[in-house]
Amino acid sequence: MNNILLIGCGHMGSALLTAWSSKTNNHFFVVDPAQYKNINKRLNKKIHAFKTLNQVRGFLLFDIIIFAVKPQIAKRVLEKFVSLQFKKSAVFISIIAGKKINFFNQFLPLRNQFIRVMPNMPAIIDQGMSCMVSNRYVSRTNKNKIELLFSKVGLTLWLKKEIEINKVTAISGSGPGYVFLFIDAFEKAALQLGLGKKSTKKLIRQTVSGSVNLLLQEKKSAEELANNIAIKGGTTEAALNILKKNNDFHNKLKKAVKAAFLRANALSK
Ligand SMILES: NC(=O)c1ccc[n+]([C@@H]2O[C@H](COP(=O)([O-])OP(=O)(O)OC[C@H]3O[C@@H](n4cnc5c(N)ncnc54)[C@H](OP(=O)(O)O)[C@@H]3O)[C@@H](O)[C@H]2O)c1
């Protein structure tokens, strides 16, 4: 059993709290001025929520401290940590995009154990992808503990270097956005055939989820599966010929992923 302090319980923080409070026997102390009342209303004996950090007592109790606030207010929150004392074995986690471990070091104890995690939105339904990188002071026990926690909301991957966080931000972090945009474009394109909104949506959602599940079960790559279905002279080939013309589709996506990576680099400066 660990005592976990979660600072910020918005979209991502609450996805983590919901999964962890139902799937582990840890105790949770949550600080969030916007959410604390709703959280306390749940009357979960394992969760205690507070409006501000000043109301939290006994920082030496915490085994895991998680920062899940927006990047813009990270400094304001961290400044309160300068005078606090923590267990030597405590591990600090940040899911805040763009804030490097060095940023946190200005406010935390010397030689603190720190892990940066980049989760993604499907963590809300326990289908997330969380990429993690640690500083050199993190113990094996803490690494295992944090990997186990994030495995409750999906798959995990350890990175070797902190710079790689910006790469995974552009892939799995922002990736759900690319997928949703593709589905939106597909839905709008399909509507022109006049089948009606409800049926079109149903067809597309099942087609997308069925195709992804097929890809996960097959040994073939996405490219091979696309080619297999595009029989010469057939309907799929007619559509793919348009999408593949001049490599437009691939090139656009290449540019998009690169733009996300460059933005992640810029934000972490
Ligand atoms: N959402 C994602 O898909 C995703 C993916 C990867 C990483 N992240 C990272 O996760 C972090 C949180 O993202 P989010 O989408 O969960 O944001 P969010 O929904 O805005 O959640 C942040 C929460 O922190 C609260 N807060 C504000 N000031 C606070 C304070 N002083 N102390 C404690 N809590 C405070 C906010 O309340 P108010 O609403 O009143 O400000 C809000 O409830 C971000 O840094 C983001 O980069 C998010």
The ligand as an ORCA input file, in Angstrom:
! r2SCAN-3c Opt
* xyz 0 1
  N      -5.246     15.280    -21.505
  C      -4.339     14.549    -22.151
  O      -4.647     13.813    -23.112
  C      -2.896     14.568    -21.694
  C      -1.999     13.661    -22.258
  C      -0.664     13.669    -21.799
  C      -0.267     14.590    -20.835
  N      -1.163     15.478    -20.345
  C      -0.692     16.453    -19.348
  O      -1.435     16.287    -18.164
  C      -1.554     17.544    -17.518
  C      -3.022     17.729    -17.137
  O      -3.789     17.724    -18.331
  P      -5.386     17.641    -18.273
  O      -5.865     17.484    -19.662
  O      -5.790     16.665    -17.205
  O      -5.679     19.153    -17.758
  P      -6.935     19.670    -16.930
  O      -8.141     18.883    -17.292
  O      -6.976     21.168    -17.070
  O      -6.557     19.291    -15.409
  C      -5.754     20.066    -14.573
  C      -6.486     20.219    -13.239
  O      -5.614     20.902    -12.325
  C      -6.424     21.833    -11.623
  N      -5.620     22.881    -10.974
  C      -5.480     24.190    -11.309
  N      -4.679     24.809    -10.423
  C      -4.286     23.886     -9.514
  C      -3.453     23.903     -8.356
  N      -2.842     25.036     -7.974
  N      -3.266     22.754     -7.651
  C      -3.864     21.619     -8.046
  N      -4.693     21.529     -9.142
  C      -4.882     22.643     -9.864
  C      -7.330     22.365    -12.692
  O      -8.400     23.111    -12.177
  P      -8.997     24.321    -13.122
  O      -9.782     23.647    -14.185
  O      -9.831     25.136    -12.181
  O      -7.819     25.101    -13.649
  C      -7.763     21.051    -13.352
  O      -8.813     20.430    -12.665
  C      -1.058     18.625    -18.474
  O       0.169     19.141    -18.038
  C      -0.899     17.902    -19.792
  O       0.250     18.372    -20.473
  C      -2.476     15.489    -20.723
*
